[in-house]
C-alpha cells in the first residue's frame, strides 16, 4: 500500500517488520530489495538479495537481482556466478543472458593492457 502511494520509507519499515515477524518470508525480502533498487541503495540490495538467495536458491529472479547488485559494486566474479546460476535456472529468460554478457565484457575490458 505505502509503496503504491510513493511512501518508500514507510513501505521499507513495513517490510522490515514483516521480516522481523516472519524471517523466512521471501516475498518480503523481494519487495524490500525492490525498494532498495528504486532508491539506489546498492548496499541494501546486496544485504537483502543475499538473504533472498539463501531463502530461495532456486529462484532465477533472486539470483539475477543479487548478480545485478554485485555488478553495480564491481564485484564481477561473484556477479558472474549468480548471473550464470540465474541463466541455468531459467534458460529461456533473456535478462540473465544480457547480464552475463555485460559482466564478461567488463571482465575482458579490465584485463586489456593499457
N, CA, C and O of each residue as an XYZ file, in Angstrom:
456
protein
N       0.834     -1.191      0.000
C       0.000      0.000      0.000
C       0.878      1.254      0.000
O       0.680      2.150     -0.821
N       1.853      1.319      0.925
C       2.679      2.518      1.039
C       3.559      2.711     -0.190
O       3.821      3.839     -0.608
N       4.005      1.615     -0.756
C       4.849      1.699     -1.950
C       4.064      2.314     -3.105
O       4.590      3.158     -3.831
N       2.825      1.902     -3.280
C       1.992      2.453     -4.351
C       1.719      3.935     -4.143
O       1.532      4.682     -5.104
N       1.700      4.348     -2.905
C       1.476      5.765     -2.601
C       2.748      6.593     -2.718
O       2.709      7.820     -2.619
N       3.875      5.920     -2.929
C       5.137      6.638     -3.055
C       5.861      6.854     -1.738
O       6.880      7.544     -1.701
N       5.358      6.283     -0.670
C       5.982      6.434      0.646
C       6.943      5.263      0.863
O       6.621      4.303      1.563
N       8.121      5.358      0.253
C       9.090      4.256      0.285
C       9.587      3.954      1.693
O       9.749      2.791      2.062
N       9.826      4.995      2.474
C      10.353      4.767      3.826
C       9.343      4.010      4.684
O       9.718      3.111      5.436
N       8.092      4.363      4.577
C       7.055      3.648      5.337
C       6.935      2.214      4.823
O       6.757      1.283      5.609
N       7.031      2.037      3.507
C       6.970      0.694      2.929
C       8.152     -0.147      3.401
O       7.980     -1.319      3.738
N       9.344      0.435      3.429
C      10.524     -0.294      3.929
C      10.308     -0.724      5.376
O      10.626     -1.854      5.747
N       9.772      0.170      6.184
C       9.522     -0.152      7.592
C       8.521     -1.301      7.713
O       8.679     -2.179      8.561
N       7.510     -1.293      6.879
C       6.514     -2.373      6.908
C       7.148     -3.709      6.508
O       6.884     -4.735      7.135
N       7.981     -3.694      5.470
C       8.631     -4.944      5.053
C       9.615     -5.432      6.113
O       9.722     -6.635      6.352
N      10.332     -4.509      6.748
C      11.247     -4.909      7.829
C      10.470     -5.525      8.997
O      10.909     -6.512      9.588
N       9.336     -4.949      9.318
C       8.504     -5.501     10.395
C       8.010     -6.898     10.017
O       7.982     -7.795     10.860
N       7.626     -7.081      8.773
C       7.188     -8.395      8.307
C       8.340     -9.401      8.379
O       8.134    -10.552      8.764
N       9.534     -8.975      8.013
C      10.715     -9.847      8.081
C      11.038    -10.197      9.528
O      11.384    -11.340      9.827
N      10.927     -9.218     10.430
C      11.164     -9.493     11.849
C      10.171    -10.524     12.378
O      10.534    -11.408     13.154
N       8.926    -10.401     11.954
C       7.884    -11.315     12.420
C       7.973    -12.682     11.748
O       7.670    -13.706     12.361
N       8.391    -12.689     10.484
C       8.450    -13.922      9.689
C       9.752    -13.938      8.884
O       9.742    -13.618      7.696
N      10.865    -14.304      9.512
C      12.175    -14.225      8.861
C      12.320    -15.058      7.593
O      13.242    -14.826      6.811
N      11.447    -16.005      7.376
C      11.522    -16.826      6.169
C      10.653    -16.333      5.031
O      10.492    -17.029      4.029
N      10.092    -15.147      5.168
C       9.179    -14.618      4.151
C       9.980    -14.052      2.975
O      10.395    -12.893      2.996
N      10.186    -14.864      1.976
C      10.998    -14.432      0.833
C      10.344    -13.291      0.062
O      11.047    -12.450     -0.498
N       9.024    -13.245      0.023
C       8.317    -12.165     -0.685
C       8.626    -10.810     -0.041
O       8.790     -9.813     -0.743
N       8.704    -10.772      1.279
C       9.025     -9.515      1.966
C      10.443     -9.072      1.625
O      10.690     -7.884      1.419
N      11.381    -10.026      1.564
C      12.750     -9.682      1.168
C      12.791     -9.180     -0.273
O      13.493     -8.216     -0.578
N      12.043     -9.830     -1.150
C      11.997     -9.391     -2.545
C      11.486     -7.959     -2.634
O      12.104     -7.116     -3.285
N      10.364     -7.684     -1.985
C       9.784     -6.344     -2.056
C      10.678     -5.292     -1.413
O      10.776     -4.174     -1.919
N      11.329     -5.632     -0.309
C      12.264     -4.695      0.316
C      13.431     -4.415     -0.628
O      13.839     -3.265     -0.790
N      13.962     -5.454     -1.244
C      15.057     -5.275     -2.195
C      14.662     -4.407     -3.375
O      15.455     -3.589     -3.840
N      13.435     -4.583     -3.863
C      12.970     -3.751     -4.973
C      12.886     -2.281     -4.567
O      13.152     -1.389     -5.372
N      12.515     -2.043     -3.318
C      12.520     -0.663     -2.823
C      13.939     -0.108     -2.782
O      14.157      1.066     -3.080
N      14.909     -0.953     -2.411
C      16.296     -0.510     -2.411
C      16.763     -0.192     -3.835
O      17.550      0.733     -4.034
N      16.291     -0.940     -4.811
C      16.616     -0.621     -6.203
C      16.054      0.750     -6.556
O      16.758      1.591     -7.115
N      14.792      0.971     -6.229
C      14.144      2.249     -6.538
C      14.869      3.434     -5.909
O      14.925      4.516     -6.494
N      15.425      3.227     -4.710
C      16.089      4.333     -4.017
C      17.588      4.388     -4.310
O      18.272      5.306     -3.856
N      18.105      3.412     -5.066
C      19.523      3.416     -5.418
C      20.444      2.953     -4.311
O      21.641      3.236     -4.347
N      19.915      2.248     -3.331
C      20.701      1.774     -2.192
C      21.282      0.392     -2.513
O      20.653     -0.633     -2.247
N      22.478      0.378     -3.082
C      23.083     -0.881     -3.513
C      23.464     -1.745     -2.318
O      23.330     -2.967     -2.385
N      23.933     -1.151     -1.237
C      24.274     -1.943     -0.056
C      23.032     -2.633      0.513
O      23.090     -3.792      0.925
N      21.928     -1.922      0.532
C      20.678     -2.531      0.964
C      20.269     -3.671      0.052
O      19.781     -4.704      0.512
N      20.471     -3.477     -1.251
C      20.175     -4.537     -2.219
C      21.025     -5.769     -1.937
O      20.517     -6.889     -1.894
N      22.326     -5.553     -1.745
C      23.228     -6.681     -1.512
C      22.799     -7.492     -0.294
O      22.684     -8.716     -0.359
N      22.568     -6.812      0.792
C      22.189     -7.497      2.030
C      20.864     -8.252      1.855
O      20.744     -9.418      2.233
N      19.895     -7.575      1.287
C      18.563     -8.155      1.137
C      18.557     -9.308      0.137
O      17.961    -10.354      0.395
N      19.217     -9.118     -1.000
C      19.189    -10.156     -2.023
C      20.067    -11.358     -1.655
O      19.798    -12.471     -2.105
N      21.103    -11.153     -0.853
C      21.869    -12.306     -0.351
C      20.970    -13.194      0.512
O      20.993    -14.420      0.406
N      20.187    -12.549      1.359
C      19.262    -13.313      2.194
C      18.195    -13.974      1.334
O      17.838    -15.128      1.573
N      17.690    -13.270      0.352
C      16.674    -13.825     -0.535
C      17.198    -15.073     -1.245
O      16.479    -16.064     -1.365
N      18.438    -15.031     -1.713
C      19.016    -16.200     -2.392
C      19.166    -17.362     -1.409
O      18.969    -18.518     -1.783
N      19.510    -17.065     -0.166
C      19.583    -18.146      0.832
C      18.207    -18.773      1.059
O      18.093    -19.987      1.230
N      17.164    -17.941      1.060
C      15.807    -18.445      1.267
C      15.242    -19.141      0.034
O      14.468    -20.090      0.151
N      15.629    -18.669     -1.141
C      15.074    -19.192     -2.398
C      16.197    -19.427     -3.411
O      16.263    -18.746     -4.434
N      17.076    -20.388     -3.127
C      18.235    -20.595     -4.001
C      17.887    -21.014     -5.421
O      18.699    -20.837     -6.329
N      16.706    -21.561     -5.629
C      16.332    -21.992     -6.974
C      15.524    -20.933     -7.724
O      14.949    -21.219     -8.775
N      15.479    -19.727     -7.196
C      14.778    -18.629     -7.859
C      15.729    -17.907     -8.811
O      16.727    -17.321     -8.391
N      15.404    -17.962    -10.082
C      16.201    -17.243    -11.078
C      16.184    -15.741    -10.785
O      17.210    -15.068    -10.882
N      15.022    -15.233    -10.430
C      14.889    -13.801    -10.150
C      15.786    -13.374     -8.997
O      16.464    -12.349     -9.083
N      15.795    -14.150     -7.919
C      16.619    -13.806     -6.758
C      18.096    -13.784     -7.130
O      18.822    -12.863     -6.757
N      18.535    -14.793     -7.862
C      19.938    -14.853     -8.284
C      20.288    -13.709     -9.215
O      21.376    -13.141     -9.119
N      19.378    -13.363    -10.116
C      19.622    -12.262    -11.042
C      19.697    -10.923    -10.310
O      20.562    -10.100    -10.609
N      18.807    -10.706     -9.363
C      18.831     -9.451     -8.610
C      20.123     -9.297     -7.821
O      20.700     -8.210     -7.774
N      20.578    -10.383     -7.202
C      21.847    -10.325     -6.477
C      23.002    -10.094     -7.452
O      23.898     -9.299     -7.169
N      22.990    -10.773     -8.580
C      24.045    -10.588     -9.579
C      24.114     -9.136    -10.042
O      25.202     -8.582    -10.199
N      22.967     -8.529    -10.257
C      22.937     -7.144    -10.714
C      23.508     -6.197     -9.654
O      24.256     -5.277     -9.983
N      23.159     -6.419     -8.394
C      23.703     -5.576     -7.318
C      25.215     -5.743     -7.219
O      25.940     -4.764     -7.043
N      25.688     -6.974     -7.332
C      27.133     -7.224     -7.299
C      27.826     -6.564     -8.487
O      28.921     -6.020     -8.343
N      27.204     -6.609     -9.642
C      27.746     -5.959    -10.834
C      27.890     -4.457    -10.607
O      28.895     -3.859    -10.989
N      26.891     -3.858     -9.988
C      26.953     -2.423     -9.695
C      28.102     -2.087     -8.763
O      28.670     -0.997     -8.835
N      28.445     -3.019     -7.890
C      29.540     -2.810     -6.944
C      30.883     -3.284     -7.512
O      31.893     -3.302     -6.809
N      30.878     -3.662     -8.782
C      32.088     -4.105     -9.484
C      32.678     -5.391     -8.888
O      33.879     -5.638     -8.999
N      31.845     -6.185     -8.273
C      32.236     -7.498     -7.759
C      31.916     -8.511     -8.873
O      30.971     -9.294     -8.785
N      32.740     -8.457     -9.908
C      32.392     -9.085    -11.177
C      32.397    -10.604    -11.147
O      31.502    -11.223    -11.722
N      33.360    -11.216    -10.507
C      33.401    -12.679    -10.499
C      32.192    -13.255     -9.757
O      31.566    -14.209    -10.218
N      31.881    -12.676     -8.627
C      30.722    -13.151     -7.871
C      29.425    -12.856     -8.631
O      28.506    -13.675     -8.643
N      29.360    -11.690     -9.259
C      28.186    -11.342    -10.067
C      27.999    -12.346    -11.201
O      26.879    -12.772    -11.484
N      29.088    -12.716    -11.841
C      29.021    -13.676    -12.942
C      28.482    -15.017    -12.451
O      27.670    -15.644    -13.132
N      28.916    -15.449    -11.302
C      28.455    -16.716    -10.739
C      26.937    -16.723    -10.537
O      26.264    -17.680    -10.921
N      26.407    -15.670     -9.942
C      24.963    -15.611     -9.698
C      24.181    -15.407    -10.996
O      23.091    -15.958    -11.151
N      24.718    -14.629    -11.920
C      24.039    -14.436    -13.202
C      23.983    -15.747    -13.990
O      22.969    -16.057    -14.616
N      25.062    -16.502    -13.955
C      25.067    -17.794    -14.635
C      24.083    -18.761    -13.976
O      23.414    -19.536    -14.660
N      23.999    -18.711    -12.662
C      23.027    -19.558    -11.968
C      21.608    -19.171    -12.375
O      20.772    -20.044    -12.606
N      21.332    -17.878    -12.465
C      20.006    -17.420    -12.897
C      19.708    -17.915    -14.307
O      18.582    -18.310    -14.609
N      20.714    -17.891    -15.160
C      20.554    -18.347    -16.542
C      20.265    -19.850    -16.570
O      19.434    -20.308    -17.355
N      20.938    -20.602    -15.730
C      20.715    -22.044    -15.654
C      19.316    -22.362    -15.128
O      18.660    -23.287    -15.609
N      18.865    -21.592    -14.142
C      17.551    -21.833    -13.549
C      16.406    -21.476    -14.488
O      15.332    -22.074    -14.411
N      16.623    -20.513    -15.370
C      15.586    -20.110    -16.327
C      16.234    -19.880    -17.685
O      16.480    -18.738    -18.076
N      16.511    -20.965    -18.404
C      17.251    -20.862    -19.668
C      16.573    -20.000    -20.735
O      17.251    -19.482    -21.622
N      15.273    -19.838    -20.667
C      14.570    -19.055    -21.686
C      14.596    -17.556    -21.407
O      14.289    -16.758    -22.293
N      14.954    -17.169    -20.207
C      14.921    -15.749    -19.833
C      16.086    -14.993    -20.461
O      17.224    -15.463    -20.445
N      15.799    -13.843    -21.001
C      16.814    -13.009    -21.648
C      17.646    -12.176    -20.666
O      18.851    -12.048    -20.881
N      17.066    -11.596    -19.592
C      17.863    -10.737    -18.706
C      19.130    -11.387    -18.143
O      20.171    -10.730    -18.115
N      19.089    -12.653    -17.693
C      20.349    -13.230    -17.203
C      21.415    -13.312    -18.291
O      22.596    -13.086    -18.023
N      21.008    -13.630    -19.507
C      21.966    -13.710    -20.623
C      22.610    -12.354    -20.889
O      23.816    -12.259    -21.118
N      21.794    -11.318    -20.856
C      22.320     -9.970    -21.095
C      23.299     -9.556    -19.993
O      24.327     -8.938    -20.270
N      22.976     -9.896    -18.757
C      23.869     -9.544    -17.651
C      25.164    -10.341    -17.728
O      26.240     -9.787    -17.503
N      25.082    -11.625    -18.041
C      26.299    -12.431    -18.196
C      27.188    -11.808    -19.265
O      28.399    -11.693    -19.077
N      26.598    -11.410    -20.376
C      27.370    -10.782    -21.460
C      28.019     -9.483    -20.990
O      29.188     -9.232    -21.282
N      27.270     -8.661    -20.269
C      27.814     -7.383    -19.780
C      28.958     -7.614    -18.789
O      29.963     -6.903    -18.819
N      28.803     -8.598    -17.924
C      29.860     -8.893    -16.954
C      31.103     -9.386    -17.666
O      32.211     -8.938    -17.370
N      30.927    -10.310    -18.605
C      32.077    -10.826    -19.351
C      32.770     -9.717    -20.136
O      33.999     -9.672    -20.194
N      31.996     -8.829    -20.736
C      32.590     -7.699    -21.463
C      33.426     -6.840    -20.523
O      34.539     -6.438    -20.861
N      32.887     -6.565    -19.349
C      33.614     -5.739    -18.387
C      34.863     -6.442    -17.877
O      35.908     -5.815    -17.707
N      34.754     -7.753    -17.631
C      35.921     -8.534    -17.199
C      37.000     -8.522    -18.277
O      38.181     -8.335    -17.981
N      36.596     -8.717    -19.504
C      37.558     -8.727    -20.610
C      38.183     -7.358    -20.819
O      39.373     -7.253    -21.119
N      37.388     -6.315    -20.660
C      37.909     -4.953    -20.826
C      38.935     -4.640    -19.745
O      39.955     -4.008    -20.019
N      38.668     -5.082    -18.514
C      39.596     -4.779    -17.418
C      40.906     -5.556    -17.531
O      41.902     -5.189    -16.908
N      40.907     -6.616    -18.315
C      42.121     -7.417    -18.492
C      43.000     -6.899    -19.631
O      44.137     -7.341    -19.795
N      42.473     -5.972    -20.408
C      43.246     -5.448    -21.542
C      44.370     -4.541    -21.047
O      44.186     -3.767    -20.108
N      45.528     -4.645    -21.682
C      46.629     -3.730    -21.309
C      46.315     -2.305    -21.722
O      45.600     -2.070    -22.697
N      46.839     -1.389    -20.997
C      46.655     -0.039    -21.460
C      46.371      0.894    -20.406
O      46.193      2.084    -20.666
